[in-house]
Amino acid sequence: MPTILGQNQYGKAENRVVRITRDGATHHIKDLNVSVALSGDMDEVHYSGSNAHVLPTDTTKNTVYAFAKKYGIESAEQFGIHLARHFVTSQEPIHRARIRVEEYAWERIEAAGEKAGDGAGEGGHSFVRKGQETRLTQIAYDGERWEVISGLKDLTVLNSTDSEFRGYVKDAYTTLEETRDRVLATSVSGRWRFNWTGDDRPMPDWEESYRQVRKHLLQAFAETYSLSLQQTMYEMGARIIDRRDEIDEVRFSLPNSHHFLVDLEPFGLSNDTAEGAVYVAADRPYGLIEATVLRDGREPRIPADLTNL
């Protein structure tokens, strides 16, 4: 049977770029991992090997570094927008660009000493990598419309109380006991889709939006008396939608990081939660809770499998 070419794309993946801006004695770091994927009129390179429409992936890599110098890195989203617009508008065969960015956070090291007055006391040029989440964004542009989906991964959170799990279905294979007081922990992987598409609406303040979304999802996690991780997850998404007008869709993937009370009775010890309990943190297997929360009247567009985003 004859064959035809389906969806295809190409580009340069995982370009690590670090931009250091020097503001006197105080320096600022932006540390990104940028992946570029381009698609368009690329049939001939697959059918005949003709590279007439192919912009080399090495060129896309060089563009990332050149744009980091030329435009700076105000935010992961803004940097991705600069790149996507350039590839689509500068090369006629390229009809769509997708830019994925991971951002790694650094925090200042506070330093004491005689130079504290010139900024060194605030860690002017010394940093430590934060052991927290990785910030994410994906920019897609087809020459007319933009789609911006941002998010994070590996944001580990834990509530040591105010969580129950009971009233669930039981069958012949159920051994889990109900509890009115448990540890609730997860590593948050989340994405949120902006309703900005490049039309007349003003572009969001990407940095402030990220700070606020992160704040709201953490506050919802902390303030929700949890009867299930599903309930907590919904409250996290709903709080973001309710408080951030620029966002229409939120999707979470939350592993339930189980903490089980250790049986200490063989050693003559009571493992009473009121007296300071000992738990075993089980990394696998784990429950995996996933859902999308939408603004009323909107359609879901974030992939169900976040590993594809």
C-alpha positions in Angstrom: 0.0 0.0 0.0 1.3 3.6 -0.7 2.4 5.6 2.3 2.1 9.3 3.1 3.8 11.6 5.5 1.9 12.5 8.7 2.5 15.2 11.3 6.2 16.1 11.6 8.4 18.6 13.3 12.1 19.1 13.9 14.3 21.4 16.0 17.0 21.6 18.7 16.1 20.2 22.1 17.4 21.2 25.5 19.5 24.3 24.8 20.9 25.3 28.2 21.3 29.1 28.4 22.2 31.1 31.4 21.9 34.9 31.2 23.6 37.0 34.0 22.7 40.6 34.2 25.0 42.8 36.3 23.3 45.7 38.0 26.3 47.2 39.9 27.2 44.9 42.7 23.9 43.0 42.4 23.6 40.4 39.7 20.5 38.6 38.4 20.4 35.1 36.9 18.0 33.5 34.4 18.8 29.8 33.9 16.7 28.1 31.1 16.5 24.9 29.2 15.0 25.7 25.8 13.6 23.3 23.2 12.6 24.4 19.7 10.3 22.5 17.4 9.4 23.7 13.9 6.9 22.5 11.4 5.5 23.6 8.0 6.3 22.9 4.4 8.7 20.0 5.1 7.5 17.2 2.8 10.4 17.2 0.4 13.1 16.7 3.0 11.3 13.5 4.0 10.4 12.3 0.5 13.5 13.2 -1.4 16.1 14.4 1.1 16.0 18.0 -0.3 17.0 20.5 2.4 15.8 23.5 0.5 13.2 24.3 3.2 15.2 23.2 6.2 16.7 25.7 8.7 19.5 23.8 10.4 18.9 22.8 14.0 22.3 24.3 14.7 20.9 27.6 13.6 18.0 27.3 16.0 20.5 26.7 18.8 22.5 29.8 17.8 19.3 31.8 17.7 18.5 30.9 21.3 21.8 32.2 22.5 21.7 35.3 20.3 18.2 36.2 21.4 19.2 35.8 25.1 21.8 38.5 24.5 19.7 40.7 22.1 16.5 40.7 24.1 17.5 39.5 27.5 15.3 37.1 29.4 12.5 39.1 31.1 10.5 35.9 31.6 10.4 32.4 30.2 7.1 33.2 28.4 8.4 36.4 26.8 11.6 34.8 25.7 9.6 32.0 24.1 7.4 34.5 22.3 10.4 36.3 20.8 11.7 33.0 19.5 8.5 31.7 18.1 7.7 34.9 16.3 11.1 35.0 14.8 11.1 31.5 13.4 7.6 31.8 11.8 8.0 35.3 10.4 11.6 35.0 9.1 11.3 31.6 7.3 8.5 31.1 4.8 8.5 27.3 4.9 8.0 27.4 8.7 4.3 27.7 9.6 4.4 26.8 13.3 6.9 27.1 16.1 6.6 25.5 19.5 9.0 26.6 22.2 9.3 24.7 25.5 11.2 26.2 28.4 12.2 24.9 31.7 13.4 27.5 34.2 15.7 26.7 37.2 15.5 29.0 40.1 18.4 30.4 42.1 18.3 32.3 45.3 20.8 34.7 46.8 23.3 33.6 49.4 23.4 36.1 52.2 26.9 37.1 53.0 28.3 39.0 56.0 31.4 41.1 56.1 32.9 44.4 55.3 31.4 44.6 51.8 27.8 44.3 53.1 27.1 47.9 52.2 27.7 47.4 48.5 25.3 44.6 48.0 27.4 41.6 49.1 25.4 41.4 52.3 22.4 40.6 50.2 24.2 38.0 48.1 24.9 40.4 45.3 26.7 37.9 43.1 26.5 34.6 45.1 23.6 32.1 44.5 22.5 28.7 45.5 20.2 26.5 43.3 16.8 26.3 44.9 15.8 22.7 45.8 12.2 23.5 44.8 10.1 23.3 41.7 11.1 23.7 38.0 9.1 26.4 36.2 7.7 25.5 32.7 6.2 27.1 29.7 5.2 26.2 26.2 4.7 28.8 23.5 3.0 27.8 20.2 2.6 30.3 17.3 1.2 29.7 13.8 1.6 33.2 12.3 -1.8 34.3 13.6 -2.6 33.0 17.0 -0.6 32.3 20.1 -1.1 29.7 22.7 0.8 30.0 26.0 0.7 27.2 28.6 2.8 27.6 31.7 3.3 25.5 34.8 5.6 23.8 37.2 6.8 20.4 38.3 8.4 18.8 41.3 6.8 21.2 43.8 6.7 19.0 46.9 4.1 19.8 49.6 2.9 18.1 52.8 0.1 18.6 55.3 0.9 16.8 58.6 -2.8 16.8 59.6 -6.2 18.1 58.5 -6.6 15.2 56.1 -8.9 12.2 56.2 -9.7 9.2 54.0 -12.8 7.2 54.8 -16.2 6.2 53.4 -14.6 4.6 50.3 -15.7 1.4 48.5 -14.5 -1.8 50.0 -14.4 -5.3 48.4 -12.7 -8.6 49.0 -9.3 -7.2 48.3 -9.5 -4.0 50.4 -7.0 -4.0 53.3 -6.6 -0.2 53.8 -8.0 1.0 57.0 -10.0 4.2 57.2 -8.4 7.2 58.9 -9.6 10.5 60.3 -6.0 11.9 60.6 -3.3 11.3 58.0 -0.3 12.9 56.3 -1.2 14.3 52.9 1.8 14.8 50.6 2.3 15.1 46.9 4.7 16.5 44.3 2.7 18.9 42.2 2.9 18.8 38.4 0.6 21.5 37.0 0.0 23.4 33.8 -2.3 26.4 33.2 -3.4 27.9 29.9 -3.6 31.6 29.3 -6.5 33.1 27.4 -4.2 35.6 25.7 -3.9 34.7 22.0 -2.2 37.8 20.6 -5.4 39.7 19.9 -6.3 43.1 21.4 -6.1 41.9 25.0 -3.0 43.1 26.8 -0.3 40.6 27.3 -0.1 39.3 30.9 2.6 40.1 33.3 4.2 36.7 33.1 6.4 36.9 36.1 3.7 38.3 38.4 1.2 35.7 37.1 3.5 32.9 37.9 4.1 34.2 41.4 0.4 34.6 42.0 -0.6 31.2 40.6 2.0 29.5 42.7 0.8 31.4 45.8 -2.8 30.5 45.2 -2.2 26.7 44.7 -0.1 26.6 47.8 -2.6 28.4 49.9 -5.4 26.2 48.6 -3.4 23.1 49.6 -2.7 24.5 53.0 -6.2 25.8 53.8 -8.3 22.9 52.5 -9.4 20.4 55.1 -9.0 17.4 52.9 -11.4 14.5 52.6 -9.6 13.3 49.5 -6.6 14.4 47.4 -9.1 14.9 44.6 -11.0 17.5 46.6 -7.8 19.3 47.5 -6.7 19.3 43.8 -10.0 20.7 42.7 -9.7 23.5 45.3 -6.2 24.3 44.0 -7.4 24.6 40.4 -10.6 26.5 41.3 -8.8 29.0 43.4 -6.4 29.8 40.5 -9.3 30.2 38.0 -11.3 32.4 40.5 -8.4 34.7 41.2 -6.5 35.0 37.9 -8.6 36.4 35.1 -5.8 35.6 32.5 -6.1 31.8 33.0 -8.9 29.6 31.6 -7.7 26.1 32.3 -5.6 24.3 34.9 -4.5 20.7 34.9 -2.8 18.8 37.7 -1.1 15.5 38.0 -0.6 14.7 41.7 1.0 11.5 43.0 -0.3 10.6 46.5 3.0 10.3 48.4 1.8 7.8 51.1 3.1 8.1 54.6 2.3 5.0 56.7 2.5 4.7 60.4 5.3 2.2 61.3 4.3 -0.7 63.4 6.4 -0.4 66.5 4.5 -2.8 68.8 7.1 -5.6 68.3 9.5 -3.3 70.1 7.1 -2.5 72.9 6.6 1.1 71.6 3.4 2.9 71.0 3.3 4.9 67.8 0.7 7.4 68.9 0.3 10.5 66.6 -0.4 12.7 69.7 3.1 11.9 71.1 5.1 12.3 67.9 4.6 9.6 65.3 7.1 7.8 63.1 6.1 7.2 59.4 7.6 5.4 56.5 7.4 7.4 53.3 6.6 5.0 50.5 7.8 6.3 47.1 6.1 3.5 45.1 3.6 2.3 44.3 1.6 5.5 44.6 -1.9 6.7 43.8 -1.9 9.1 40.9 -4.7 11.7 40.9 -5.2 13.9 37.7 -7.9 16.4 36.6 -8.6 19.5 34.7 -10.3 22.5 36.1 -11.9 24.9 33.6 -13.5 28.3 33.6 -17.2 27.8 32.8 -17.8 27.9 29.1 -14.2 27.0 28.1 -13.0 23.9 26.4 -10.0 21.8 27.6 -6.9 22.0 25.5 -4.1 20.9 27.9 -3.1 17.3 27.1 -4.2 14.7 29.6 -0.7 13.3 29.7 1.4 16.2 31.0 4.6 14.4 29.9 3.6 15.4 26.3 3.7 19.1 27.2 
